[in-house]
């Protein structure tokens, strides 16, 4: 068999070795079987290494699937995600029922800690954002009403809009980005650090220790935050009405009593626990599922916020249709 003489070879890199291996293969010679003579040990190692990998087939570039196939994959992933959330919701409701039936199961210290984080510390940002929204809404509505001398009716629009729609939606969106993401990140980090495994080893229920206090704290806290949002939004509207629309605070309050029926405020408060349950379930499930790595924690945290906001808007639309059919 012919041999390769490397006595005159001064340098050899992987590109040259690959070219040589291709020439040998095109001539019907196996590069791994050909003898090497007078090769520098370094050059021989490079050639042997390349000869061992040169015959590996290069994978073809991945072809993008057709549009219909991509649509089917997206629909399948959406269905799996939705069915997983519904299944986890049932699991959470069962565990909540057990905790409420036997209060000794409930972790009161954890519940109060979560309420402090979810509710008390969120009051300033909720009040600030809803006050600004009420102020802007009243100003824009007043610009139109002022053209017809109907400044006083700004109170009607702001009162109905803030208490029934804007305050629940804005508060739920803030809570989704604040508490929902926090739940996913906390639980995901605990799984990564194997803290959840330690809880199971101690014979404790993951749901009762970690999930139920968070869900219950959010369900109890969101109506309170919506109420704070109602007050702050109306206060912001009253401020701009007094400054730019010649509607004094006394006139604003008097008109508010006439225009705002209690049922509108009650409807906004009734939406809050439903929004809270949705956000808490999504946040806890996204934190408790998926591979145990930091990349997954980041992806699930972002996904929690997006899914929660979209879910809140869809449920609010469903509320609007149902309440309209009921005449409310």
C-alpha positions, 0 to 999 in steps of 0.5 A: 500500500502506498504511504504518505511521506511527511519529511518535508512538511513544515506545518499542518493545520486541520484545513489542510489535513481535511483537504488531504483526507478528501483527496485520499477518499476520492482516490478510494483510499481510507485516510485512517488506514494509509501509513504515515512516514517521517511525520512530526508527531504533532502533524501526525496527531492532527492528520489522524484526528481529522481522518477519524472525523472526516468521514462523518456525514454533515447533517443537512440544514433543517428545513422549515416546516410548512405553514400548516404544520407550524400552525398545527404545532402551535395549536397543539402546544396551546392545547397542552398548556391550557389543559395543564392549567385546567388540571392544575386549577382542579388540583389547587381547588381540591387542596384549597377545599382541604385547607378550608375544611381543616384550618390546621392544614393551613400555613398561617405564617406563610399566608400572612407573609405572602399577603404582606408581599402581595398586598401591603407592599403593592398598595403604593404602586397600585395607588399611583398608577390608578390615580394617574389613569383616572387623572388622564381619563378624566382629562381626555373625557373632559376635553370632549365634554367641555365642547358641549358644556357637559363637564359634570358628566365627566364624573359619570364616565370616570366613575363607571369606567374606573370601578367597573373596568379600568381598576380591575384590569390595571390592578390585575395587570400590575399584580400579574407582572409583580406577584405572578412572576414572583411566584414562578421565579420563587418556586422555580428556584426552589425546585432548582435548589432541590428545596421542594424535594427536601419538603417531600422528604420531610413528609409535607405536602408541596401544595399545602406548604407552597401553593395554597398560601400563595393562591389564597393570599392573592385571592384575598388581596386582589379585591382590596387592591382593586378597592384601593385602585377605585379610590385612587382613580376617582381621587385623580379624576377629582383633582383634574376636574377641579383644576381644569374642568371647574368641577369642585370636589363637593360637586364631584362627590355629589354627582358621584353619589348619583351616577355610581350605582353600587352594583358597578363597584360590586361587579369590579370587586367580583372580578378581582378574585377570579383574576387573582385565581387565574394569575396565581394558578398560572404563576405557581404551575409555571414555577412547578413545571419544566426542566430544572435549569436557570434558563427555564426559570427565566422563560417560565417567568416571562411566560407567566406574565404574558399568559396572565395578562392575556387570560385576564383580558379574555376573562374580562371580555367573558364577564362583559358578555355574560353581564350584558346578557344578564342586564347588568 
